[in-house]
């Protein structure tokens, strides 16, 4: 069985706009930590056909006007308890918001400590998006950081810390609209949000065949790009099985071709 590693790095906003937005102060930061640890609990090995085993490497940082490494990438589930303990111990910084610096540090951690599979690297950026204007970003700006991730093939999920998040900046962070959607890490009594759904949707996106094995997608697009009207004919479950079988065929052909 071959391991197919996925590198996942959390970038957590603990700035003033998050820590002091609602009372009791620090409550949103506590929710972000809970969200992150719930996410980490979901990172379990998964077997795929054709002798492929998905394994996770995870790490995290938090930031305000400085970037603090919580823990570098480590293999899950062996490093799960230590990573969760370190996340739980985070105390908010509560100052300015250098999201551009934090994203670039996350990129660095993925490249230095991650696996050689550059297609399977992801950032989970959890922020409220503040500030919008009149604030200097010392590491080239948010758009520059997002473009660097795209250039390196790193996919970036943008997760809101609500309420009053800045959607335009969250959209800049995300690789595209599919990586933003309405993902949210916090929930208030007056406006409850299903944060568990955010976690499940993101993991499902990562472990799906086209994302986990992007090299296949560069082959005959008709095999993996299923038109919307076909989904109603085959059903979602049937399509998932079809994609798995197609992957096995493509993997076999690629393997045999390399041997020849």
Secondary structure, DSSP 4 states (H G I P E B T S, - for coil): -EEEEEEEEEEEE-SHHHHTSSSSTTHHHHHHHHHHHHHHHT---EEETTTEEEEEEEEEEEESSSEEEEEEEEETTTTHHHHHHHHHT-----S---HHHHHHHHHHHHHHHS-S-GGGEEEEEEE-----SS---TTS-HHHHHHHHHHTT-EEEEEE-SSS--HHHHHHHSSSGGGTTT-BS--BTTB---HHHHHHHHHHHHHSHHHHTHHHHTS-HHHH---HHHHHHH-HHHHHHHHHHHHHHHHHHHHHHHH-
